Amino acid sequence: MKLIRFGEAGSEKPGIINASGEYVDVSAFGEDFNEAFLENNGLERLAAWLKDNEGSCPKVDAGVRLGPCISRPSKIICIGLNYAKHAQESGMEPPKEPLVFFKSTSAVCGPNDNVIIPKNSTKTDWEVELAIVIGKKASYISKEDARDYIAGYCLHNDYSEREFQLEKGGQWVKGKSNDTFAPLGPFLATKEDIADPHKLRLWLSLNGKVIQDSNTDDMIFDCDEIVSYLSNYMTLLPGDVISTGTPAGVGLGFNPQVFLKAGDVVELGIEGLGVQKQTAEAYSGK
């Protein structure tokens, strides 16, 4: 299944993309796509419900605003320097264990919402990433069992303010957590729809020029290994988002470096997981 959430920010309704590519409102199912939904076998219950009820569900205009494909998760966990070529462009040795940091859940927004360049920012950067969505509580699980705990995958642009991240203390979270810095979607693809998450093309363009173009087969630590690893240090809850790192081509890696300015257009996509588009907007104090 492909799960969407649509409508005005903060009032999104649940939906799906059907086999014909149409948006379908599944509000009548009575649940949002959140921790409780996943914890209580929501994917299986929704699939069964759709067999009897999809025909009576209203269609949604394809031009509707899409919200984040999962309602605010308990946490967003990110893996740094997880692509070999990205580590190389950053001038850093590939990590021997996953490099873990957090991103505030208040950064979550829709896949096509404007990205707000923060107040006093001069180094706002982009990062196309494959994100894992956890399907059930996971603690101390093996790599071999990890796939059982994954609900699905989605597209994430891990926006980063590099000065806040790297020049203002030793924690990365300040540069990762500004409002609009975590667009998720356009949809959550359940794991059955993604045959191999480690063989997916991912790309990002800035003002029409492709500057990130790679494949998830360049990941140093794969999805199953990441889920297992993290479960040894924290309990993963249904709906948690794990962003698995970005390939080469971020603004920080250019010489001279390139960062976003108001009016820039960022487009990105992952094979099987759709496309996002954001326009950069200067912080206005509102």
Secondary structure as GFF3:
##gff-version 3
##sequence-region A 1 286
A	DSSP	beta_strand	2	6	.	.	.	ID=ss1
A	DSSP	beta_strand	13	17	.	.	.	ID=ss2
A	DSSP	beta_strand	23	25	.	.	.	ID=ss3
A	DSSP	three_ten_helix	27	29	.	.	.	ID=ss4
A	DSSP	alpha_helix	35	39	.	.	.	ID=ss5
A	DSSP	alpha_helix	42	53	.	.	.	ID=ss6
A	DSSP	three_ten_helix	54	56	.	.	.	ID=ss7
A	DSSP	beta_strand	59	60	.	.	.	ID=ss8
A	DSSP	beta_strand	76	80	.	.	.	ID=ss9
A	DSSP	alpha_helix	84	89	.	.	.	ID=ss10
A	DSSP	beta_strand	99	103	.	.	.	ID=ss11
A	DSSP	three_ten_helix	105	107	.	.	.	ID=ss12
A	DSSP	beta_strand	108	109	.	.	.	ID=ss13
A	DSSP	beta_strand	115	117	.	.	.	ID=ss14
A	DSSP	beta_strand	124	125	.	.	.	ID=ss15
A	DSSP	beta_strand	128	134	.	.	.	ID=ss16
A	DSSP	three_ten_helix	146	149	.	.	.	ID=ss17
A	DSSP	beta_strand	150	157	.	.	.	ID=ss18
A	DSSP	beta_strand	160	161	.	.	.	ID=ss19
A	DSSP	alpha_helix	162	166	.	.	.	ID=ss20
A	DSSP	three_ten_helix	173	175	.	.	.	ID=ss21
A	DSSP	beta_strand	182	183	.	.	.	ID=ss22
A	DSSP	beta_strand	188	190	.	.	.	ID=ss23
A	DSSP	three_ten_helix	191	193	.	.	.	ID=ss24
A	DSSP	beta_strand	201	206	.	.	.	ID=ss25
A	DSSP	beta_strand	209	215	.	.	.	ID=ss26
A	DSSP	three_ten_helix	216	218	.	.	.	ID=ss27
A	DSSP	alpha_helix	223	231	.	.	.	ID=ss28
A	DSSP	beta_strand	241	243	.	.	.	ID=ss29
A	DSSP	three_ten_helix	251	253	.	.	.	ID=ss30
A	DSSP	beta_strand	265	270	.	.	.	ID=ss31
A	DSSP	beta_strand	274	282	.	.	.	ID=ss32
###
